[in-house]
Amino acid sequence: MTLRPLSAPERAAALNKAAAARAARAAAKDRLKNGMTSAGDLIAAAGADDALARMRVVELLESLPGIGKVRAAAIMEQLGIAASRRIRGLGIHQRQALVDFIDEK
């Protein structure tokens, strides 16, 4: 199934929406990095914010101080979360395990 071509105004609106979503995710990661919000709060906020819901879990982990790509991958493997998983796609138990793990550290 192919998508219909977008008109110029539709394309501009889509580009603006995508830019706003990227800015919202970047702001959330910055707040997380600076300790202004917790991972649990960010995950809870993703329930109402579509831009945050589409953030990859690995990006959330890498935003935490002291966690890089290798450690984030190890945490996700330990918790049984797929590398491509987004916050929206986490199950109840995965969310709780992630929040508990982050709170312990």
C-alpha positions, -999 to +999 in steps of 0.1 A: +000+000+000+015+033-010+008+066+007-006+094-013+017+123-019+013+152+005+005+187-006+029+215+003+009+227+033+004+191+046+042+184+042+050+217+060+026+207+089+041+173+091+077+187+092+066+212+120+050+184+140+081+162+137+104+191+148+082+198+178+083+161+188+121+160+185+123+192+206+100+177+233+121+145+235+153+165+237+139+187+264+128+157+284+162+140+280+179+173+292+156+175+323+164+138+330+202+144+326+201+175+349+181+157+376+151+179+372+128+149+366+130+112+374+128+083+349+095+072+366+080+106+360+091+107+324+077+072+318+044+082+334+043+114+314+047+093+282+012+080+288-002+114+279+025+128+256+028+111+222+062+125+216+076+110+248+058+077+241+078+074+209+112+078+226+134+047+226+141+032+260+178+031+252+178+069+246+161+073+280+188+053+297+216+070+279+202+103+291+209+093+327+243+105+341+269+077+341+251+055+315+265+053+280+257+030+251+274-001+264+259+001+299+224+010+285+225-021+263+236-043+292+208-029+314+182-035+287+194-071+282+194-077+320+158-064+322+147-084+291+138-053+270+144-054+233+169-028+219+143-013+195+116-009+222+100+025+227+085+037+260+050+032+246+058-005+239+068-014+274+046-037+294+036-031+330+063-054+344+090-040+321+081-004+331+082-013+368+115-032+364+130-003+346+119+023+372+130+000+401+164-005+385+170+032+379+158+041+414+183+016+429+212+032+411 
